[in-house]
């Protein structure tokens, strides 16, 4: 479902636009695997580093583990569309 959402939203994102992908999940299949697949299939998509002092940096995006800073589990990835 998350991959399909990205595919549907990407065409309406303006060139140079940013998309912040967020899930309330800790499952790789809903998070970094979705982003890795998306980046591999969309030549105009680039991941940008999220500069924040929270979460764990992954190969793609950042993961917040449940309980970290009194938060639930979340995943974040920042994507930019080429100009």
Biopython code that builds the backbone (N, CA, C, O; Angstrom):
import numpy as np
from Bio.PDB.StructureBuilder import StructureBuilder

atoms = [
    (1, "UNK", "N", (0.825, -1.199, 0.000)),
    (1, "UNK", "CA", (0.000, 0.000, 0.000)),
    (1, "UNK", "C", (0.866, 1.258, 0.000)),
    (1, "UNK", "O", (0.592, 2.196, -0.749)),
    (2, "UNK", "N", (1.913, 1.288, 0.837)),
    (2, "UNK", "CA", (2.765, 2.474, 0.894)),
    (2, "UNK", "C", (3.447, 2.728, -0.447)),
    (2, "UNK", "O", (3.557, 3.875, -0.880)),
    (3, "UNK", "N", (3.899, 1.674, -1.098)),
    (3, "UNK", "CA", (4.555, 1.855, -2.392)),
    (3, "UNK", "C", (3.583, 2.446, -3.413)),
    (3, "UNK", "O", (3.946, 3.339, -4.179)),
    (4, "UNK", "N", (2.372, 1.952, -3.419)),
    (4, "UNK", "CA", (1.356, 2.454, -4.349)),
    (4, "UNK", "C", (1.050, 3.922, -4.076)),
    (4, "UNK", "O", (0.851, 4.697, -5.012)),
    (5, "UNK", "N", (1.011, 4.310, -2.808)),
    (5, "UNK", "CA", (0.802, 5.722, -2.466)),
    (5, "UNK", "C", (1.917, 6.595, -3.037)),
    (5, "UNK", "O", (1.649, 7.653, -3.606)),
    (6, "UNK", "N", (3.155, 6.158, -2.887)),
    (6, "UNK", "CA", (4.282, 6.911, -3.441)),
    (6, "UNK", "C", (4.168, 7.034, -4.959)),
    (6, "UNK", "O", (4.359, 8.117, -5.511)),
    (7, "UNK", "N", (3.859, 5.939, -5.626)),
    (7, "UNK", "CA", (3.727, 5.962, -7.087)),
    (7, "UNK", "C", (2.622, 6.919, -7.530)),
    (7, "UNK", "O", (2.767, 7.603, -8.543)),
    (8, "UNK", "N", (1.538, 6.973, -6.794)),
    (8, "UNK", "CA", (0.421, 7.845, -7.166)),
    (8, "UNK", "C", (0.708, 9.316, -6.889)),
    (8, "UNK", "O", (0.246, 10.187, -7.626)),
    (9, "UNK", "N", (1.463, 9.597, -5.839)),
    (9, "UNK", "CA", (1.758, 10.984, -5.476)),
    (9, "UNK", "C", (2.907, 11.582, -6.282)),
    (9, "UNK", "O", (2.906, 12.780, -6.566)),
    (10, "UNK", "N", (3.868, 10.775, -6.645)),
    (10, "UNK", "CA", (5.077, 11.283, -7.292)),
    (10, "UNK", "C", (4.807, 12.116, -8.553)),
    (10, "UNK", "O", (5.421, 13.171, -8.714)),
    (11, "UNK", "N", (3.918, 11.687, -9.447)),
    (11, "UNK", "CA", (3.683, 12.476, -10.667)),
    (11, "UNK", "C", (3.129, 13.878, -10.409)),
    (11, "UNK", "O", (3.322, 14.768, -11.237)),
    (12, "UNK", "N", (2.452, 14.098, -9.295)),
    (12, "UNK", "CA", (1.895, 15.425, -9.039)),
    (12, "UNK", "C", (2.829, 16.312, -8.220)),
    (12, "UNK", "O", (2.529, 17.485, -7.996)),
    (13, "UNK", "N", (3.964, 15.760, -7.769)),
    (13, "UNK", "CA", (4.957, 16.555, -7.058)),
    (13, "UNK", "C", (5.709, 17.406, -8.068)),
    (13, "UNK", "O", (6.174, 16.897, -9.088)),
    (14, "UNK", "N", (5.829, 18.695, -7.791)),
    (14, "UNK", "CA", (6.506, 19.617, -8.702)),
    (14, "UNK", "C", (7.989, 19.271, -8.824)),
    (14, "UNK", "O", (8.580, 18.766, -7.870)),
    (15, "UNK", "N", (8.597, 19.532, -9.975)),
    (15, "UNK", "CA", (10.036, 19.346, -10.109)),
    (15, "UNK", "C", (10.774, 20.145, -9.030)),
    (15, "UNK", "O", (10.472, 21.315, -8.797)),
    (16, "UNK", "N", (11.727, 19.509, -8.388)),
    (16, "UNK", "CA", (12.449, 20.126, -7.281)),
    (16, "UNK", "C", (11.723, 20.019, -5.955)),
    (16, "UNK", "O", (12.262, 20.413, -4.921)),
    (17, "UNK", "N", (10.499, 19.488, -5.968)),
    (17, "UNK", "CA", (9.688, 19.376, -4.757)),
    (17, "UNK", "C", (10.198, 18.320, -3.796)),
    (17, "UNK", "O", (10.923, 17.400, -4.174)),
    (18, "UNK", "N", (9.802, 18.479, -2.549)),
    (18, "UNK", "CA", (10.184, 17.552, -1.487)),
    (18, "UNK", "C", (8.977, 16.750, -1.043)),
    (18, "UNK", "O", (7.861, 17.267, -0.984)),
    (19, "UNK", "N", (9.208, 15.480, -0.729)),
    (19, "UNK", "CA", (8.177, 14.609, -0.186)),
    (19, "UNK", "C", (8.745, 13.964, 1.066)),
    (19, "UNK", "O", (9.770, 13.283, 1.011)),
    (20, "UNK", "N", (8.088, 14.175, 2.181)),
    (20, "UNK", "CA", (8.491, 13.540, 3.432)),
    (20, "UNK", "C", (7.610, 12.319, 3.639)),
    (20, "UNK", "O", (6.412, 12.436, 3.898)),
    (21, "UNK", "N", (8.213, 11.166, 3.524)),
    (21, "UNK", "CA", (7.521, 9.881, 3.681)),
    (21, "UNK", "C", (7.618, 9.485, 5.143)),
    (21, "UNK", "O", (8.715, 9.372, 5.689)),
    (22, "UNK", "N", (6.476, 9.274, 5.775)),
    (22, "UNK", "CA", (6.449, 8.930, 7.201)),
    (22, "UNK", "C", (5.480, 7.772, 7.416)),
    (22, "UNK", "O", (4.375, 7.761, 6.874)),
    (23, "UNK", "N", (5.911, 6.804, 8.211)),
    (23, "UNK", "CA", (4.998, 5.753, 8.655)),
    (23, "UNK", "C", (5.093, 5.632, 10.171)),
    (23, "UNK", "O", (6.097, 6.008, 10.777)),
    (24, "UNK", "N", (4.054, 5.113, 10.760)),
    (24, "UNK", "CA", (4.078, 4.821, 12.201)),
    (24, "UNK", "C", (4.336, 3.328, 12.360)),
    (24, "UNK", "O", (3.568, 2.605, 12.996)),
    (25, "UNK", "N", (5.435, 2.892, 11.765)),
    (25, "UNK", "CA", (5.769, 1.478, 11.712)),
    (25, "UNK", "C", (7.268, 1.292, 11.952)),
    (25, "UNK", "O", (8.063, 2.204, 11.723)),
    (26, "UNK", "N", (7.634, 0.118, 12.408)),
    (26, "UNK", "CA", (9.045, -0.249, 12.537)),
    (26, "UNK", "C", (9.388, -1.403, 11.588)),
    (26, "UNK", "O", (10.488, -1.952, 11.651)),
    (27, "UNK", "N", (8.457, -1.765, 10.718)),
    (27, "UNK", "CA", (8.657, -2.886, 9.800)),
    (27, "UNK", "C", (9.433, -2.447, 8.565)),
    (27, "UNK", "O", (9.035, -1.502, 7.883)),
    (28, "UNK", "N", (10.539, -3.131, 8.274)),
    (28, "UNK", "CA", (11.350, -2.795, 7.099)),
    (28, "UNK", "C", (10.528, -2.866, 5.815)),
    (28, "UNK", "O", (10.744, -2.079, 4.894)),
    (29, "UNK", "N", (9.593, -3.800, 5.752)),
    (29, "UNK", "CA", (8.770, -3.966, 4.548)),
    (29, "UNK", "C", (7.885, -2.749, 4.280)),
    (29, "UNK", "O", (7.468, -2.535, 3.142)),
    (30, "UNK", "N", (7.597, -1.961, 5.293)),
    (30, "UNK", "CA", (6.782, -0.760, 5.121)),
    (30, "UNK", "C", (7.632, 0.507, 5.066)),
    (30, "UNK", "O", (7.119, 1.592, 4.793)),
    (31, "UNK", "N", (8.898, 0.370, 5.320)),
    (31, "UNK", "CA", (9.760, 1.536, 5.467)),
    (31, "UNK", "C", (10.913, 1.518, 4.480)),
    (31, "UNK", "O", (10.729, 1.834, 3.305)),
    (32, "UNK", "N", (12.095, 1.153, 4.943)),
    (32, "UNK", "CA", (13.281, 1.268, 4.098)),
    (32, "UNK", "C", (13.211, 0.396, 2.849)),
    (32, "UNK", "O", (13.800, 0.756, 1.829)),
    (33, "UNK", "N", (12.519, -0.729, 2.891)),
    (33, "UNK", "CA", (12.394, -1.548, 1.681)),
    (33, "UNK", "C", (11.538, -0.845, 0.632)),
    (33, "UNK", "O", (11.818, -0.946, -0.562)),
    (34, "UNK", "N", (10.498, -0.135, 1.064)),
    (34, "UNK", "CA", (9.655, 0.630, 0.144)),
    (34, "UNK", "C", (10.471, 1.747, -0.497)),
    (34, "UNK", "O", (10.410, 1.944, -1.710)),
    (35, "UNK", "N", (11.231, 2.474, 0.311)),
    (35, "UNK", "CA", (12.018, 3.594, -0.207)),
    (35, "UNK", "C", (13.141, 3.096, -1.113)),
    (35, "UNK", "O", (13.391, 3.693, -2.160)),
    (36, "UNK", "N", (13.809, 2.035, -0.738)),
    (36, "UNK", "CA", (14.872, 1.472, -1.579)),
    (36, "UNK", "C", (14.319, 1.064, -2.939)),
    (36, "UNK", "O", (14.924, 1.365, -3.968)),
    (37, "UNK", "N", (13.195, 0.394, -2.954)),
    (37, "UNK", "CA", (12.560, -0.015, -4.219)),
    (37, "UNK", "C", (12.167, 1.210, -5.037)),
    (37, "UNK", "O", (12.418, 1.263, -6.241)),
    (38, "UNK", "N", (11.554, 2.189, -4.388)),
    (38, "UNK", "CA", (11.098, 3.395, -5.078)),
    (38, "UNK", "C", (12.281, 4.127, -5.709)),
    (38, "UNK", "O", (12.210, 4.525, -6.871)),
    (39, "UNK", "N", (13.356, 4.306, -4.962)),
    (39, "UNK", "CA", (14.531, 4.999, -5.491)),
    (39, "UNK", "C", (15.150, 4.226, -6.653)),
    (39, "UNK", "O", (15.683, 4.831, -7.583)),
    (40, "UNK", "N", (15.087, 2.919, -6.610)),
    (40, "UNK", "CA", (15.627, 2.101, -7.683)),
    (40, "UNK", "C", (14.820, 2.170, -8.965)),
    (40, "UNK", "O", (15.347, 1.934, -10.052)),
    (41, "UNK", "N", (13.529, 2.498, -8.835)),
    (41, "UNK", "CA", (12.647, 2.523, -10.002)),
    (41, "UNK", "C", (12.342, 3.926, -10.508)),
    (41, "UNK", "O", (11.882, 4.080, -11.640)),
    (42, "UNK", "N", (12.584, 4.941, -9.707)),
    (42, "UNK", "CA", (12.284, 6.322, -10.115)),
    (42, "UNK", "C", (13.588, 7.080, -10.318)),
    (42, "UNK", "O", (14.233, 7.484, -9.351)),
    (43, "UNK", "N", (13.970, 7.269, -11.560)),
    (43, "UNK", "CA", (15.250, 7.911, -11.854)),
    (43, "UNK", "C", (15.279, 9.386, -11.447)),
    (43, "UNK", "O", (16.357, 9.966, -11.321)),
    (44, "UNK", "N", (14.117, 9.995, -11.241)),
    (44, "UNK", "CA", (14.076, 11.412, -10.859)),
    (44, "UNK", "C", (13.897, 11.603, -9.351)),
    (44, "UNK", "O", (13.586, 12.704, -8.898)),
    (45, "UNK", "N", (14.093, 10.538, -8.577)),
    (45, "UNK", "CA", (13.949, 10.615, -7.117)),
    (45, "UNK", "C", (15.311, 10.461, -6.446)),
    (45, "UNK", "O", (16.113, 9.602, -6.811)),
    (46, "UNK", "N", (15.544, 11.317, -5.457)),
    (46, "UNK", "CA", (16.774, 11.279, -4.673)),
    (46, "UNK", "C", (16.409, 11.356, -3.203)),
    (46, "UNK", "O", (15.513, 12.108, -2.818)),
    (47, "UNK", "N", (17.096, 10.586, -2.387)),
    (47, "UNK", "CA", (16.887, 10.691, -0.941)),
    (47, "UNK", "C", (17.808, 11.775, -0.392)),
    (47, "UNK", "O", (18.986, 11.838, -0.745)),
    (48, "UNK", "N", (17.262, 12.627, 0.474)),
    (48, "UNK", "CA", (18.045, 13.644, 1.165)),
    (48, "UNK", "C", (18.236, 13.203, 2.615)),
    (48, "UNK", "O", (17.360, 12.561, 3.196)),
    (49, "UNK", "N", (19.363, 13.545, 3.183)),
    (49, "UNK", "CA", (19.649, 13.202, 4.570)),
    (49, "UNK", "C", (18.777, 14.051, 5.498)),
    (49, "UNK", "O", (18.641, 15.258, 5.302)),
    (50, "UNK", "N", (18.200, 13.419, 6.488)),
    (50, "UNK", "CA", (17.449, 14.130, 7.527)),
    (50, "UNK", "C", (18.436, 14.447, 8.642)),
    (50, "UNK", "O", (18.946, 13.549, 9.313)),
    (51, "UNK", "N", (18.696, 15.731, 8.828)),
    (51, "UNK", "CA", (19.627, 16.169, 9.872)),
    (51, "UNK", "C", (18.824, 16.445, 11.140)),
    (51, "UNK", "O", (18.236, 17.514, 11.303)),
    (52, "UNK", "N", (18.813, 15.473, 12.020)),
    (52, "UNK", "CA", (18.074, 15.588, 13.281)),
    (52, "UNK", "C", (18.806, 14.767, 14.332)),
    (52, "UNK", "O", (19.498, 13.804, 14.002)),
    (53, "UNK", "N", (18.652, 15.145, 15.594)),
    (53, "UNK", "CA", (19.348, 14.438, 16.666)),
    (53, "UNK", "C", (18.495, 13.327, 17.274)),
    (53, "UNK", "O", (18.755, 12.889, 18.395)),
    (54, "UNK", "N", (17.490, 12.875, 16.550)),
    (54, "UNK", "CA", (16.652, 11.771, 17.006)),
    (54, "UNK", "C", (16.697, 10.655, 15.960)),
    (54, "UNK", "O", (17.063, 10.875, 14.805)),
    (55, "UNK", "N", (16.326, 9.486, 16.387)),
    (55, "UNK", "CA", (16.227, 8.351, 15.477)),
    (55, "UNK", "C", (17.562, 7.720, 15.127)),
    (55, "UNK", "O", (18.631, 8.228, 15.465)),
    (56, "UNK", "N", (17.458, 6.604, 14.442)),
    (56, "UNK", "CA", (18.604, 5.833, 13.988)),
    (56, "UNK", "C", (18.694, 5.971, 12.477)),
    (56, "UNK", "O", (17.723, 5.694, 11.773)),
    (57, "UNK", "N", (19.841, 6.395, 11.970)),
    (57, "UNK", "CA", (20.038, 6.495, 10.527)),
    (57, "UNK", "C", (20.102, 5.096, 9.927)),
    (57, "UNK", "O", (20.837, 4.236, 10.413)),
    (58, "UNK", "N", (19.334, 4.878, 8.876)),
    (58, "UNK", "CA", (19.319, 3.607, 8.152)),
    (58, "UNK", "C", (19.900, 3.832, 6.765)),
    (58, "UNK", "O", (20.307, 4.947, 6.437)),
    (59, "UNK", "N", (19.943, 2.793, 5.956)),
    (59, "UNK", "CA", (20.444, 2.955, 4.587)),
    (59, "UNK", "C", (19.612, 3.994, 3.845)),
    (59, "UNK", "O", (20.134, 4.733, 3.009)),
    (60, "UNK", "N", (18.353, 4.048, 4.145)),
    (60, "UNK", "CA", (17.437, 5.070, 3.621)),
    (60, "UNK", "C", (16.563, 5.534, 4.777)),
    (60, "UNK", "O", (15.845, 4.730, 5.372)),
    (61, "UNK", "N", (16.614, 6.801, 5.098)),
    (61, "UNK", "CA", (15.743, 7.360, 6.123)),
    (61, "UNK", "C", (16.239, 7.176, 7.543)),
    (61, "UNK", "O", (17.378, 6.774, 7.781)),
    (62, "UNK", "N", (15.344, 7.486, 8.487)),
    (62, "UNK", "CA", (15.634, 7.364, 9.923)),
    (62, "UNK", "C", (14.487, 6.625, 10.602)),
    (62, "UNK", "O", (13.324, 6.784, 10.230)),
    (63, "UNK", "N", (14.825, 5.824, 11.590)),
    (63, "UNK", "CA", (13.846, 5.043, 12.343)),
    (63, "UNK", "C", (13.846, 5.481, 13.797)),
    (63, "UNK", "O", (14.901, 5.571, 14.426)),
    (64, "UNK", "N", (12.674, 5.750, 14.325)),
    (64, "UNK", "CA", (12.498, 5.999, 15.754)),
    (64, "UNK", "C", (11.934, 4.715, 16.355)),
    (64, "UNK", "O", (10.909, 4.203, 15.904)),
    (65, "UNK", "N", (12.602, 4.213, 17.356)),
    (65, "UNK", "CA", (12.194, 2.983, 18.032)),
    (65, "UNK", "C", (11.173, 3.322, 19.114)),
    (65, "UNK", "O", (11.323, 4.338, 19.793)),
    (66, "UNK", "N", (10.129, 2.492, 19.296)),
    (66, "UNK", "CA", (9.152, 2.766, 20.350)),
    (66, "UNK", "C", (9.831, 2.984, 21.700)),
    (66, "UNK", "O", (10.695, 2.206, 22.105)),
    (67, "UNK", "N", (9.433, 4.038, 22.380)),
    (67, "UNK", "CA", (9.997, 4.383, 23.676)),
    (67, "UNK", "C", (11.078, 5.452, 23.602)),
    (67, "UNK", "O", (11.344, 6.130, 24.595)),
    (68, "UNK", "N", (11.703, 5.611, 22.443)),
    (68, "UNK", "CA", (12.723, 6.643, 22.272)),
    (68, "UNK", "C", (12.072, 8.018, 22.415)),
    (68, "UNK", "O", (11.136, 8.349, 21.687)),
    (69, "UNK", "N", (12.570, 8.806, 23.351)),
    (69, "UNK", "CA", (12.019, 10.151, 23.622)),
    (69, "UNK", "C", (10.513, 10.113, 23.866)),
    (69, "UNK", "O", (9.788, 11.034, 23.490)),
    (70, "UNK", "N", (10.048, 9.021, 24.510)),
    (70, "UNK", "CA", (8.622, 8.844, 24.811)),
    (70, "UNK", "C", (7.749, 8.835, 23.553)),
    (70, "UNK", "O", (6.591, 9.251, 23.596)),
    (71, "UNK", "N", (8.301, 8.365, 22.443)),
    (71, "UNK", "CA", (7.556, 8.310, 21.184)),
    (71, "UNK", "C", (7.200, 6.870, 20.836)),
    (71, "UNK", "O", (7.766, 5.925, 21.385)),
    (72, "UNK", "N", (6.253, 6.721, 19.916)),
    (72, "UNK", "CA", (5.967, 5.423, 19.311)),
    (72, "UNK", "C", (7.016, 5.176, 18.227)),
    (72, "UNK", "O", (7.920, 5.990, 18.037)),
    (73, "UNK", "N", (6.897, 4.067, 17.526)),
    (73, "UNK", "CA", (7.806, 3.777, 16.431)),
    (73, "UNK", "C", (7.410, 4.527, 15.174)),
    (73, "UNK", "O", (6.257, 4.464, 14.747)),
    (74, "UNK", "N", (8.362, 5.239, 14.576)),
    (74, "UNK", "CA", (8.121, 5.991, 13.349)),
    (74, "UNK", "C", (9.290, 5.803, 12.400)),
    (74, "UNK", "O", (10.406, 5.488, 12.813)),
    (75, "UNK", "N", (9.006, 6.003, 11.113)),
    (75, "UNK", "CA", (10.032, 5.977, 10.080)),
    (75, "UNK", "C", (9.864, 7.226, 9.227)),
    (75, "UNK", "O", (8.743, 7.630, 8.920)),
    (76, "UNK", "N", (10.986, 7.836, 8.845)),
    (76, "UNK", "CA", (10.982, 9.052, 8.042)),
    (76, "UNK", "C", (11.985, 8.914, 6.901)),
    (76, "UNK", "O", (13.094, 8.420, 7.102)),
    (77, "UNK", "N", (11.598, 9.348, 5.710)),
    (77, "UNK", "CA", (12.527, 9.460, 4.587)),
    (77, "UNK", "C", (12.156, 10.709, 3.799)),
    (77, "UNK", "O", (10.984, 10.946, 3.505)),
    (78, "UNK", "N", (13.161, 11.497, 3.463)),
    (78, "UNK", "CA", (12.955, 12.748, 2.729)),
    (78, "UNK", "C", (13.413, 12.544, 1.287)),
    (78, "UNK", "O", (14.576, 12.236, 1.029)),
    (79, "UNK", "N", (12.481, 12.722, 0.359)),
    (79, "UNK", "CA", (12.767, 12.530, -1.059)),
    (79, "UNK", "C", (12.638, 13.842, -1.804)),
    (79, "UNK", "O", (11.808, 14.684, -1.465)),
    (80, "UNK", "N", (13.478, 14.009, -2.835)),
    (80, "UNK", "CA", (13.378, 15.189, -3.685)),
    (80, "UNK", "C", (13.254, 14.751, -5.129)),
    (80, "UNK", "O", (13.926, 13.826, -5.586)),
    (81, "UNK", "N", (12.366, 15.450, -5.840)),
    (81, "UNK", "CA", (12.174, 15.191, -7.263)),
    (81, "UNK", "C", (13.133, 16.071, -8.053)),
    (81, "UNK", "O", (13.295, 17.253, -7.750)),
    (82, "UNK", "N", (13.764, 15.493, -9.065)),
    (82, "UNK", "CA", (14.721, 16.246, -9.885)),
    (82, "UNK", "C", (14.022, 17.415, -10.568)),
    (82, "UNK", "O", (12.816, 17.394, -10.812)),
    (83, "UNK", "N", (14.819, 18.432, -10.864)),
    (83, "UNK", "CA", (14.281, 19.622, -11.567)),
    (83, "UNK", "C", (13.987, 19.303, -13.013)),
    (83, "UNK", "O", (13.533, 20.173, -13.757)),
]
sb = StructureBuilder()
sb.init_structure("model")
sb.init_model(0)
sb.init_chain("A")
sb.init_seg("    ")
for serial, (resi, resn, name, xyz) in enumerate(atoms, 1):
    if name == "N":
        sb.init_residue(resn, " ", resi, " ")
    sb.init_atom(name, np.array(xyz, "f"), 0.0, 1.0, " ", f" {name:<3s}", serial, name[0])
structure = sb.get_structure()
